[in-house]
């Protein structure tokens, strides 16, 4: 005979929750940084984000994966370009406007990577 235990609430560290929300943890409010986040709380933040989350997503600072995506490069490409810290939306826009050589090069590399991944995917679906 099996006994039914009440389902435990699933929680995560603030860093994990920040990653899932696509925000830079150090820029989040102190209460978010210090407390564990339940799955229900995370779902609520995603479904109806509070003003601080909306503003953080809009203006940053953004974590490196978000910066890389906004610039159209890989995280490794960011590092090769000397970008190791979180950037604000304003800084990202300034980088796009300046269009430095490293950024053009990394975007070309990323385009090649995507093209190759698509080629392999198409090849595998034919087999």
C-alpha positions as CSV (number, residue, x, y, z in Angstrom):
1,X,0.0,0.0,0.0
2,X,1.4,3.4,-1.0
3,X,0.9,6.4,1.1
4,X,0.3,9.7,-0.6
5,X,2.6,12.5,0.7
6,X,1.6,16.1,0.1
7,X,3.6,17.4,-2.8
8,X,6.6,19.5,-1.7
9,X,6.8,23.0,-2.9
10,X,9.5,23.3,-5.5
11,X,11.9,26.1,-4.8
12,X,15.0,27.5,-6.5
13,X,17.9,29.8,-5.6
14,X,17.5,33.5,-6.6
15,X,20.3,33.0,-9.2
16,X,18.3,30.3,-10.9
17,X,15.1,32.3,-10.8
18,X,17.0,35.3,-12.3
19,X,18.3,33.2,-15.1
20,X,14.9,31.9,-15.9
21,X,13.5,35.4,-15.9
22,X,16.4,36.7,-18.1
23,X,17.5,39.3,-15.6
24,X,20.8,40.3,-13.9
25,X,20.5,39.1,-10.3
26,X,22.6,41.9,-8.8
27,X,20.2,44.5,-10.3
28,X,17.1,42.9,-8.8
29,X,15.6,44.1,-5.5
30,X,17.3,42.9,-2.3
31,X,14.3,40.8,-1.2
32,X,14.4,38.9,-4.6
33,X,18.2,38.3,-4.2
34,X,17.9,37.0,-0.6
35,X,14.9,34.7,-0.7
36,X,14.4,31.3,-2.4
37,X,11.7,31.5,-5.1
38,X,9.0,28.9,-5.4
39,X,7.8,27.6,-8.8
40,X,4.5,29.3,-8.2
41,X,6.2,32.6,-7.4
42,X,8.3,32.3,-10.6
43,X,5.2,31.6,-12.7
44,X,3.4,34.6,-11.1
45,X,6.4,36.8,-11.9
46,X,6.4,35.6,-15.5
47,X,2.6,35.9,-16.0
48,X,2.2,39.3,-14.3
49,X,5.6,41.0,-13.9
50,X,5.9,43.7,-11.2
51,X,7.1,47.1,-12.2
52,X,10.7,46.5,-11.1
53,X,10.9,43.4,-13.4
54,X,9.4,45.2,-16.4
55,X,11.8,48.1,-15.9
56,X,14.8,45.8,-15.4
57,X,13.9,43.9,-18.6
58,X,13.5,47.2,-20.5
59,X,16.6,49.1,-19.4
60,X,18.9,46.6,-17.8
61,X,21.5,45.9,-16.8
62,X,21.1,42.7,-18.7
63,X,23.0,39.4,-18.1
64,X,25.5,38.3,-20.7
65,X,23.2,35.8,-22.4
66,X,20.6,38.6,-23.0
67,X,23.4,41.0,-24.1
68,X,24.7,38.4,-26.6
69,X,21.2,37.8,-28.0
70,X,20.5,41.5,-28.4
71,X,23.8,42.0,-30.2
72,X,23.4,38.8,-32.3
73,X,26.6,37.2,-31.1
74,X,27.5,34.3,-28.9
75,X,28.5,34.6,-25.2
76,X,32.1,33.6,-26.3
77,X,32.0,36.3,-28.9
78,X,31.1,38.8,-26.2
79,X,34.2,37.7,-24.2
80,X,36.4,37.9,-27.3
81,X,35.1,41.4,-27.8
82,X,36.1,42.3,-24.2
83,X,32.5,42.4,-22.9
84,X,32.5,40.6,-19.6
85,X,30.0,42.5,-17.5
86,X,26.3,43.1,-17.7
87,X,25.3,46.0,-20.0
88,X,22.3,48.4,-20.0
89,X,20.0,48.7,-23.0
90,X,21.6,52.1,-23.5
91,X,25.1,50.6,-23.6
92,X,23.9,47.9,-26.0
93,X,22.3,50.4,-28.3
94,X,25.6,52.5,-28.2
95,X,27.6,49.4,-29.2
96,X,25.2,48.7,-32.1
97,X,25.5,52.3,-33.3
98,X,29.3,52.2,-33.0
99,X,29.4,48.9,-34.8
100,X,33.0,48.0,-33.9
101,X,35.0,45.6,-36.0
102,X,34.8,42.8,-33.4
103,X,31.0,43.0,-33.3
104,X,30.8,42.8,-37.1
105,X,33.2,39.8,-37.1
106,X,31.3,38.0,-34.3
107,X,27.9,38.6,-36.0
108,X,29.4,37.0,-39.2
109,X,30.7,34.0,-37.1
110,X,27.3,33.6,-35.5
111,X,25.6,33.7,-38.9
112,X,27.9,30.9,-40.1
113,X,27.2,28.9,-37.0
114,X,23.4,29.2,-37.6
115,X,23.8,28.3,-41.3
116,X,25.8,25.2,-40.4
117,X,23.3,24.1,-37.7
118,X,20.5,24.5,-40.2
119,X,22.4,22.5,-42.9
120,X,23.0,19.7,-40.4
121,X,19.4,19.7,-39.3
122,X,18.2,19.5,-42.8
123,X,20.7,16.7,-43.6
124,X,19.5,14.7,-40.6
125,X,15.8,15.1,-41.5
126,X,16.5,13.7,-45.0
127,X,18.2,10.5,-43.6
